[in-house]
Amino acid sequence: MTDINDFPALFRNQIPLIDTRAPVEFNRGSMPSAINLPLMNDAERESVGRCYKDDGPEAAIALGHQLVRGTVRDDRIAAWAEFTQAHPQGALFCFRGGMRSKLSQQWLKDAGIDYPRISGGYKALRRWLIDSSDKIYSQQGFIVVAGKTGCAKTRLINHGASGGRLPGGIDLEGLANHRGSSFGRRDGGQPTQINFEIAVDIALFNASEEPVSHIIAEDESRLIGRCALAQNLQSCLKSAPMVVVEASLEDRVDHSFENYILANLADLQVRLGDTSEAFDHFTGDLYAALDRIKKRLGGERHCALTRQLDDAIASHLRGDTSVHRGWIASLLRDYYDPMYNYQLENRKERIVFRGNETEVAGFLLTQQHDPILA
């Protein structure tokens, strides 16, 4: 039976994986290419754990075999076998590459399927990713893409190379499933903190594998929604050279309207199916986002924006979505822009280039292959 320890190849090729840990472990965090097909469910794992603590390892192993036998065992082997047929190039793992993955691998072998297992399990995979990222933070140059709210920074990173991702680019907001602002919540919710960290580490590794001089990331604060950036990543972003994407207020309103109004509502409609229910969720999210910044807006400005939002939603119900542009423009011009201008003024010495989306993309592509930045 085969053990796999070529972790770079696993992450480079996004190898499909079976996580044989219990659902409670999987739900806290796992590899993005993994599916949870546990050897033991949560209740079984808890019982075995108590037995191990009270009576020792031999009794715990015996209890595990007693709990997972007969049709229960057959069903779990069948689920693993189905996965191996769909993903013959995959592998399985448990927490430390110990008893659970060994037993799962052996049961598959007894069923005529020789399927590899990850040496060291989840713990080794996670450790390798953390060490890889630490090496990238210390050795790789970074460039930060900054710009006012709505200037399409994320689009630039993902589509700035003739419609494709910029070489070396990582979409932190995409990995966090959040657009970064109070209004940035996206349908589907955010990943767990551990899953976010794993996804960022894998994105960093794959970006560093490209023939580029810099990792390119959007200007972010410590939190993207509720997902926190690693301290080392924060430090790199805070000290890296900055390029600033410039766009007119009209263009930024259009971009925000497309993302925060049309796209968000469409995502809800796809998930919920019911147009009315989706609209209720959508409007509730808008009011909740506005309330989250009420203190910073001040009572008078919050009331004015709420009235504008009321009018926009009423018009939306009548079939006219364009009225949303009014409150979006007010919010950008009177709230986000002053805050951004203040923050940028304090970091102006780091700015190495300014331009529109196309110009910034061209500059960044040049830097990746013929760099003038250290």
Secondary structure, DSSP 4 states (H G I P E B T S, - for coil): --EE--HHHHHHTT--EEE-S-HHHHHH---TTEEE--SS-HHHHHHHHHHHHHH-HHHHHHHHHHHS-HHHHHHHHHHHHHHHHH-TT-EEE-SSSSHHHHHHHHHHHHTT----EETTHHHHHHHHHHHHHHHHHHHSEEEEEEESTTS-HHHHHHHTBTTBPPTTEE-HHHHHTB-SSTT-B-TT-PPPHHHHHHHHHHHHHHHHTSS-SEEEEE---SEETTEEPPHHHHHHHHHS-EEEE---HHHHHHHHIIIIIIIHHHHHHHHH--HHHHHHHHHHHHHHHHHHTHHHH-HHHHHHHHHHHHHHHHHHHTT--TTHHHHHHHHIIIIIHHHHHHHHHTTGGGEEEEE-HHHHHHHHHHHHHS----
